[in-house]
Amino acid sequence: MKLLVRVLITALIVMILPYFFKGIVVNHFTTALKVAVVLGLLNFLVKPIFVLFTLPITVFSLGLFLLVINGMMIMICDYFVDGFDVKNIGWAMLFSVVLSLSQSIVFKLTEAKK
């Protein structure tokens, strides 16, 4: 249940962000749902491999190269999901940063208190 709520929240954020960034296009809410699911799968399956192979660059850049990796995950998601369009890697990196910050804030506000 918690996973479903997180996917729906992520889809809602993905649907809202293109109103603020002209380089991102999301056609429908179903497209945003697909983006949320595909991005979750990419972050779970592909991102660790990218991080492992680029570890020397990441260490040398003090972790800033992870922003590029996050942007690449958004660009790969753009390739797989029709109706989701990202103009370039710069928009993808900005989108990933704002999406991550938004998710962190919303998940923190909606988590159940123990």
Backbone as a printed PyTorch tensor [residue, N CA C, xyz], in Angstrom:
tensor([[[  0.8270,  -1.1930,   0.0000],
         [  0.0000,   0.0000,   0.0000],
         [  0.8710,   1.2560,   0.0000]],

        [[  1.9370,   1.2120,   0.8070],
         [  2.8330,   2.3600,   0.9020],
         [  3.5040,   2.6420,  -0.4450]],

        [[  3.8780,   1.5780,  -1.1780],
         [  4.4950,   1.7300,  -2.4880],
         [  3.5330,   2.3770,  -3.4740]],

        [[  2.2790,   1.9710,  -3.4470],
         [  1.2730,   2.5410,  -4.3420],
         [  1.0720,   4.0330,  -4.0700]],

        [[  1.0350,   4.3990,  -2.8050],
         [  0.8820,   5.8160,  -2.4420],
         [  2.0870,   6.6170,  -2.9200]],

        [[  3.2780,   6.0550,  -2.7630],
         [  4.4870,   6.7510,  -3.2130],
         [  4.5060,   6.9260,  -4.7310]],

        [[  4.0670,   5.9050,  -5.4560],
         [  4.0170,   6.0090,  -6.9170],
         [  3.0020,   7.0760,  -7.3340]],

        [[  1.8530,   7.1140,  -6.6780],
         [  0.8400,   8.1250,  -7.0060],
         [  1.3280,   9.5360,  -6.6780]],

        [[  2.0090,   9.6880,  -5.5590],
         [  2.5590,  11.0040,  -5.1990],
         [  3.6190,  11.4270,  -6.2060]],

        [[  4.4820,  10.5000,  -6.5810],
         [  5.5100,  10.8060,  -7.5730],
         [  4.8720,  11.1820,  -8.9090]],

        [[  3.8360,  10.4670,  -9.3050],
         [  3.1430,  10.7780, -10.5590],
         [  2.5160,  12.1680, -10.4950]],

        [[  1.9580,  12.5220,  -9.3600],
         [  1.3710,  13.8520,  -9.1980],
         [  2.4450,  14.9400,  -9.3070]],

        [[  3.5880,  14.7150,  -8.6940],
         [  4.6860,  15.6800,  -8.7800],
         [  5.1950,  15.7720, -10.2140]],

        [[  5.3140,  14.6160, -10.8890],
         [  5.7540,  14.6110, -12.2910],
         [  4.7560,  15.3680, -13.1580]],

        [[  3.4880,  15.3150, -12.8180],
         [  2.4640,  16.0300, -13.5800],
         [  2.5190,  17.5400, -13.3350]],

        [[  2.9250,  17.9480, -12.1460],
         [  2.9510,  19.3730, -11.7860],
         [  4.2120,  20.0710, -12.2980]],

        [[  5.3590,  19.4120, -12.2350],
         [  6.6370,  20.0580, -12.5620],
         [  6.7250,  20.6500, -13.9680]],

        [[  6.1500,  20.0560, -15.0020],
         [  6.2580,  20.6820, -16.3330],
         [  5.6270,  22.0690, -16.4350]],

        [[  4.7370,  22.4210, -15.5070],
         [  4.1840,  23.7680, -15.5090],
         [  5.2380,  24.8110, -15.1410]],

        [[  6.3060,  24.3810, -14.4770],
         [  7.3700,  25.2800, -14.0620],
         [  8.5960,  25.2210, -14.9690]],

        [[  8.7450,  24.1340, -15.7280],
         [  9.9090,  23.9560, -16.5950],
         [  9.4430,  23.7950, -18.0380]],

        [[  9.8650,  24.7120, -18.9000],
         [  9.4020,  24.6530, -20.2880],
         [ 10.0900,  23.5450, -21.0960]],

        [[ 11.1510,  22.9500, -20.5890],
         [ 11.8650,  21.8980, -21.2980],
         [ 11.3470,  20.4970, -21.0190]],

        [[ 10.2790,  20.3970, -20.2180],
         [  9.7000,  19.1000, -19.8560],
         [  8.2410,  19.0890, -20.3090]],

        [[  7.8200,  17.9780, -20.9330],
         [  6.4320,  17.8330, -21.3700],
         [  5.8950,  16.4940, -20.8740]],

        [[  4.7390,  16.5380, -20.2190],
         [  4.0170,  15.3280, -19.8060],
         [  2.5960,  15.4860, -20.3220]],

        [[  2.1580,  14.5600, -21.1840],
         [  0.8650,  14.7120, -21.8460],
         [ -0.3370,  14.4540, -20.9470]],

        [[ -0.3430,  13.3320, -20.2200],
         [ -1.5040,  12.9290, -19.4300],
         [ -1.0530,  12.3900, -18.0800]],

        [[ -2.0350,  12.2160, -17.1900],
         [ -1.7080,  11.6590, -15.8850],
         [ -1.2600,  10.2110, -16.0100]],

        [[ -1.8040,   9.4820, -16.9710],
         [ -1.3480,   8.1030, -17.1710],
         [  0.1130,   8.0770, -17.6030]],

        [[  0.5210,   9.0740, -18.3720],
         [  1.9280,   9.1900, -18.7430],
         [  2.7740,   9.4420, -17.5080]],

        [[  2.2850,  10.2860, -16.6050],
         [  3.0080,  10.5630, -15.3630],
         [  3.1210,   9.3020, -14.5060]],

        [[  2.0610,   8.4890, -14.4930],
         [  2.1250,   7.2150, -13.7690],
         [  3.1810,   6.2930, -14.3760]],

        [[  3.2300,   6.2400, -15.6990],
         [  4.2350,   5.4190, -16.3660],
         [  5.6410,   5.9270, -16.0450]],

        [[  5.8140,   7.2470, -16.0400],
         [  7.1140,   7.8340, -15.7110],
         [  7.5140,   7.4530, -14.2890]],

        [[  6.5850,   7.5260, -13.3550],
         [  6.8860,   7.1880, -11.9650],
         [  7.3230,   5.7260, -11.8350]],

        [[  6.6360,   4.8290, -12.5180],
         [  6.9650,   3.4040, -12.4300],
         [  8.2940,   3.1140, -13.1240]],

        [[  8.4620,   3.6270, -14.3490],
         [  9.6990,   3.3760, -15.0980],
         [ 10.8940,   3.9890, -14.3820]],

        [[ 10.7210,   5.1860, -13.8460],
         [ 11.8220,   5.8350, -13.1270],
         [ 12.1890,   5.0470, -11.8650]],

        [[ 11.1960,   4.5210, -11.1840],
         [ 11.4720,   3.6800, -10.0200],
         [ 12.2420,   2.4250, -10.3990]],

        [[ 11.8360,   1.7880, -11.4900],
         [ 12.5390,   0.5920, -11.9500],
         [ 13.9630,   0.9100, -12.4030]],

        [[ 14.1270,   2.0150, -13.1230],
         [ 15.4650,   2.4120, -13.5660],
         [ 16.3700,   2.7100, -12.3800]],

        [[ 15.8310,   3.4060, -11.3920],
         [ 16.6290,   3.7310, -10.2090],
         [ 16.9840,   2.4820,  -9.4120]],

        [[ 16.1420,   1.4640,  -9.4910],
         [ 16.4070,   0.2240,  -8.7620],
         [ 17.3520,  -0.7100,  -9.5150]],

        [[ 17.2120,  -0.7720, -10.8290],
         [ 17.9660,  -1.7510, -11.6130],
         [ 19.1980,  -1.1830, -12.3110]],

        [[ 19.0730,  -0.0310, -12.9440],
         [ 20.1310,   0.4880, -13.8120],
         [ 21.0650,   1.4560, -13.0890]],

        [[ 20.5060,   2.2930, -12.2400],
         [ 21.3190,   3.3180, -11.5820],
         [ 22.4970,   2.7520, -10.7770]],

        [[ 22.3160,   1.6670, -10.0200],
         [ 23.4830,   1.1280,  -9.2860],
         [ 24.6210,   0.7030, -10.2040]],

        [[ 24.2950,   0.2080, -11.3850],
         [ 25.3330,  -0.1880, -12.3420],
         [ 26.0770,   1.0470, -12.8330]],

        [[ 25.3270,   2.1150, -13.1620],
         [ 25.9520,   3.3640, -13.5970],
         [ 26.8540,   3.9200, -12.4980]],

        [[ 26.3620,   3.8970, -11.2650],
         [ 27.1450,   4.4280, -10.1390],
         [ 28.4310,   3.6230,  -9.9600]],

        [[ 28.3350,   2.3200, -10.0780],
         [ 29.5100,   1.4680,  -9.9280],
         [ 30.5600,   1.7560, -11.0030]],

        [[ 30.1230,   1.8560, -12.2560],
         [ 31.0680,   2.0980, -13.3500],
         [ 31.6630,   3.5040, -13.3340]],

        [[ 30.9480,   4.4570, -12.7760],
         [ 31.4410,   5.8350, -12.7560],
         [ 31.9610,   6.2420, -11.3810]],

        [[ 32.2540,   5.2680, -10.5390],
         [ 32.7140,   5.5650,  -9.1810],
         [ 33.9540,   6.4600,  -9.1340]],

        [[ 34.9790,   6.2300,  -9.9710],
         [ 36.1390,   7.1330,  -9.9160],
         [ 35.7790,   8.5950, -10.2440]],

        [[ 34.9390,   8.7850, -11.2530],
         [ 34.5280,  10.1520, -11.6120],
         [ 33.7030,  10.7590, -10.4810]],

        [[ 32.8320,   9.9540,  -9.8840],
         [ 31.9850,  10.4390,  -8.7990],
         [ 32.8260,  10.8480,  -7.5950]],

        [[ 33.8120,  10.0470,  -7.2550],
         [ 34.6890,  10.3830,  -6.1220],
         [ 35.4950,  11.6330,  -6.4370]],

        [[ 36.0300,  11.7120,  -7.6550],
         [ 36.8310,  12.8690,  -8.0460],
         [ 36.0100,  14.1540,  -8.0290]],

        [[ 34.7270,  14.0660,  -8.4000],
         [ 33.8700,  15.2520,  -8.4310],
         [ 33.1560,  15.4870,  -7.1000]],

        [[ 33.5380,  14.7200,  -6.0800],
         [ 32.9390,  14.8260,  -4.7400],
         [ 31.4310,  14.5710,  -4.7630]],

        [[ 31.0110,  13.6660,  -5.6230],
         [ 29.6100,  13.2570,  -5.6840],
         [ 28.7450,  14.0350,  -6.6430]],

        [[ 29.2800,  15.0960,  -7.2210],
         [ 28.4620,  15.9110,  -8.1250],
         [ 28.1080,  15.1850,  -9.4190]],

        [[ 28.8880,  14.1800,  -9.7900],
         [ 28.5750,  13.4330, -11.0010],
         [ 27.2790,  12.6430, -10.8470]],

        [[ 26.8270,  12.4270,  -9.6130],
         [ 25.5510,  11.7550,  -9.3950],
         [ 24.3930,  12.5610,  -9.9790]],

        [[ 24.5430,  13.8820, -10.0550],
         [ 23.5190,  14.7070, -10.7150],
         [ 23.4110,  14.3510, -12.1900]],

        [[ 24.5400,  14.1070, -12.8220],
         [ 24.5500,  13.7070, -14.2290],
         [ 23.9080,  12.3310, -14.3840]],

        [[ 24.2060,  11.4220, -13.4720],
         [ 23.6090,  10.0860, -13.5240],
         [ 22.0940,  10.1800, -13.3600]],

        [[ 21.6250,  11.0230, -12.4360],
         [ 20.1850,  11.2080, -12.2670],
         [ 19.5620,  11.7830, -13.5360]],

        [[ 20.2390,  12.7240, -14.1610],
         [ 19.7470,  13.2730, -15.4270],
         [ 19.6910,  12.2130, -16.5110]],

        [[ 20.6900,  11.3260, -16.5150],
         [ 20.6890,  10.2410, -17.4990],
         [ 19.5220,   9.2820, -17.2520]],

        [[ 19.1590,   9.0530, -16.0020],
         [ 18.0000,   8.2060, -15.7070],
         [ 16.7170,   8.8420, -16.2510]],

        [[ 16.6040,  10.1640, -16.1400],
         [ 15.4400,  10.8680, -16.6800],
         [ 15.4340,  10.7710, -18.2020]],

        [[ 16.6010,  10.9120, -18.8350],
         [ 16.6750,  10.8140, -20.2940],
         [ 16.3310,   9.4000, -20.7820]],

        [[ 16.7580,   8.3810, -20.0460],
         [ 16.4070,   7.0020, -20.4020],
         [ 14.9010,   6.7970, -20.2370]],

        [[ 14.3400,   7.3640, -19.1910],
         [ 12.8930,   7.2900, -18.9780],
         [ 12.1510,   7.9790, -20.1240]],

        [[ 12.6810,   9.0980, -20.5910],
         [ 12.1150,   9.8070, -21.7400],
         [ 12.0960,   8.9090, -22.9730]],

        [[ 13.1340,   8.1200, -23.1520],
         [ 13.2210,   7.2160, -24.2960],
         [ 12.1420,   6.1290, -24.2410]],

        [[ 11.8560,   5.6080, -23.0540],
         [ 10.9340,   4.4870, -22.9150],
         [  9.4660,   4.8810, -22.7980]],

        [[  9.1680,   6.0900, -22.3470],
         [  7.7790,   6.4840, -22.0980],
         [  7.3320,   7.4850, -23.1650]],

        [[  6.3230,   7.0900, -23.9350],
         [  5.7410,   8.0060, -24.9150],
         [  4.8990,   9.0540, -24.1900]],

        [[  4.9590,  10.2860, -24.6610],
         [  4.2060,  11.3610, -24.0260],
         [  5.0000,  12.0970, -22.9650]],

        [[  6.2050,  11.6360, -22.6880],
         [  7.1050,  12.3010, -21.7460],
         [  8.3010,  12.7640, -22.5530]],

        [[  8.5240,  14.0680, -22.5910],
         [  9.5860,  14.6210, -23.4300],
         [ 10.4680,  15.5500, -22.6030]],

        [[ 11.7580,  15.3020, -22.6670],
         [ 12.7580,  16.1390, -22.0000],
         [ 13.6700,  16.6780, -23.0890]],

        [[ 13.8390,  17.9820, -23.1470],
         [ 14.5790,  18.6090, -24.2440],
         [ 16.0650,  18.2660, -24.2490]],

        [[ 16.7310,  18.3050, -23.0830],
         [ 18.1700,  18.0120, -23.0360],
         [ 18.5710,  17.5800, -21.6240]],

        [[ 19.8470,  17.2490, -21.4640],
         [ 20.3410,  16.7350, -20.1930],
         [ 20.2700,  17.7850, -19.0800]],

        [[ 20.3800,  19.0530, -19.4380],
         [ 20.2740,  20.1140, -18.4440],
         [ 18.8940,  20.1510, -17.8020]],

        [[ 17.8590,  20.0820, -18.6430],
         [ 16.4980,  20.0380, -18.1160],
         [ 16.2780,  18.7700, -17.3090]],

        [[ 16.8610,  17.6680, -17.7610],
         [ 16.7070,  16.4000, -17.0490],
         [ 17.3530,  16.4780, -15.6670]],

        [[ 18.5320,  17.0870, -15.5770],
         [ 19.2010,  17.2160, -14.2820],
         [ 18.4020,  18.1130, -13.3460]],

        [[ 17.9080,  19.2360, -13.8590],
         [ 17.0940,  20.1410, -13.0420],
         [ 15.8140,  19.4470, -12.5880]],

        [[ 15.1720,  18.7350, -13.5130],
         [ 13.9600,  17.9910, -13.1960],
         [ 14.2250,  16.9570, -12.1110]],

        [[ 15.3390,  16.2370, -12.2080],
         [ 15.6360,  15.1970, -11.2180],
         [ 15.8950,  15.7870,  -9.8360]],

        [[ 16.5750,  16.9230,  -9.7900],
         [ 16.8490,  17.5660,  -8.4950],
         [ 15.5460,  18.0340,  -7.8500]],

        [[ 14.7080,  18.7310,  -8.6170],
         [ 13.4560,  19.2410,  -8.0550],
         [ 12.5100,  18.0920,  -7.7050]],

        [[ 12.4790,  17.0550,  -8.5350],
         [ 11.6430,  15.8870,  -8.2410],
         [ 12.0990,  15.2200,  -6.9470]],

        [[ 13.3920,  15.0460,  -6.7770],
         [ 13.9130,  14.4140,  -5.5610],
         [ 13.6030,  15.2470,  -4.3170]],

        [[ 13.8120,  16.5490,  -4.4130],
         [ 13.5060,  17.4170,  -3.2700],
         [ 12.0170,  17.4110,  -2.9450]],

        [[ 11.1840,  17.4760,  -3.9800],
         [  9.7320,  17.4560,  -3.7730],
         [  9.2870,  16.1380,  -3.1470]],

        [[  9.8230,  15.0380,  -3.6450],
         [  9.4820,  13.7370,  -3.0830],
         [  9.9000,  13.6580,  -1.6190]],

        [[ 11.0820,  14.1210,  -1.3110],
         [ 11.5620,  14.0700,   0.0690],
         [ 10.6400,  14.8490,   1.0050]],

        [[ 10.2590,  16.0390,   0.5810],
         [  9.3910,  16.8740,   1.4100],
         [  8.0230,  16.2280,   1.5900]],

        [[  7.4120,  15.7910,   0.4870],
         [  6.0730,  15.2100,   0.5630],
         [  6.0830,  13.8970,   1.3380]],

        [[  7.0710,  13.0460,   1.1180],
         [  7.1330,  11.7700,   1.8390],
         [  7.3460,  12.0070,   3.3300]],

        [[  8.1300,  13.0150,   3.6710],
         [  8.3720,  13.3250,   5.0780],
         [  7.0870,  13.8320,   5.7410]],

        [[  6.3210,  14.6390,   5.0120],
         [  5.0740,  15.1710,   5.5660],
         [  3.9820,  14.1210,   5.6750]],

        [[  3.9940,  13.1320,   4.8030],
         [  2.9130,  12.1420,   4.7860],
         [  3.2400,  10.8460,   5.5210]],

        [[  4.4650,  10.6900,   6.0130],
         [  4.7850,   9.4390,   6.7020],
         [  4.0690,   9.3720,   8.0390]],

        [[  3.7160,   8.1490,   8.4230],
         [  2.9970,   7.9300,   9.6730],
         [  3.9430,   8.0660,  10.8630]],

        [[  3.4630,   8.7130,  11.8790],
         [  4.2620,   8.8740,  13.1020],
         [  4.1220,   7.6180,  13.9480]],

        [[  5.2460,   7.1700,  14.5250],
         [  5.2310,   5.9560,  15.3600],
         [  5.0850,   6.3090,  16.8050]]])
